[in-house]
Amino acid sequence: MMMRFFRIVFATKPEQVAEVDHRIASASAHNERASSGLMDTIRELLAENDRLSARVAHVRKTHR
């Protein structure tokens, strides 16, 4: 659906369709890589948060 929309908007001549398709595919691949990197960062931050929470809980338990 979106691909058709972009073709209509940006490919005003038949010979432009391939270039528009290529740019859409390239942007889509870039977005996928960026999204994957963001998810990796979120996972790392959550893991670090878990480690810190466990350390705080341990310190609180040992200093009662």
C-alpha positions in Angstrom: 0.0 0.0 0.0 2.7 2.5 1.0 4.9 1.4 -1.9 2.1 2.2 -4.3 1.5 5.6 -2.6 5.2 6.5 -3.0 5.3 5.4 -6.6 2.3 7.6 -7.4 3.8 10.6 -5.5 7.4 10.3 -6.5 7.5 8.4 -9.8 5.9 10.9 -12.1 7.3 9.2 -15.2 7.4 5.4 -15.9 11.2 5.4 -16.1 11.4 6.7 -12.5 9.6 3.7 -10.9 12.8 1.6 -10.6 14.7 4.4 -8.9 11.8 5.1 -6.5 11.6 1.4 -5.7 15.4 1.3 -5.1 15.2 4.3 -2.7 12.3 2.8 -0.8 14.1 -0.5 -0.4 17.3 1.3 0.7 15.4 3.4 3.3 13.6 0.4 4.5 16.8 -1.6 5.0 18.3 1.4 6.8 15.3 1.6 9.1 15.5 -2.1 9.9 19.2 -1.8 10.9 18.5 1.3 13.0 15.5 -0.5 14.7 17.6 -3.5 15.4 20.4 -1.4 16.9 17.9 0.4 19.1 16.4 -2.9 20.3 19.9 -4.1 21.2 20.6 -0.9 23.2 17.3 -1.3 25.0 18.1 -4.9 25.9 21.6 -3.9 27.2 20.1 -1.1 29.3 17.5 -3.4 30.8 20.1 -6.0 31.6 22.2 -3.3 33.3 19.2 -2.1 35.2 18.6 -5.7 36.4 22.3 -6.0 37.5 22.1 -2.7 39.4 18.8 -3.6 41.0 20.2 -6.9 42.2 23.3 -5.1 43.6 21.1 -2.6 45.5 18.9 -5.3 46.9 22.1 -7.2 48.0 23.6 -4.1 49.7 20.3 -3.3 51.5 20.0 -6.9 52.7 23.6 -7.0 54.0 23.4 -3.6 55.7 20.3 -4.1 57.9 
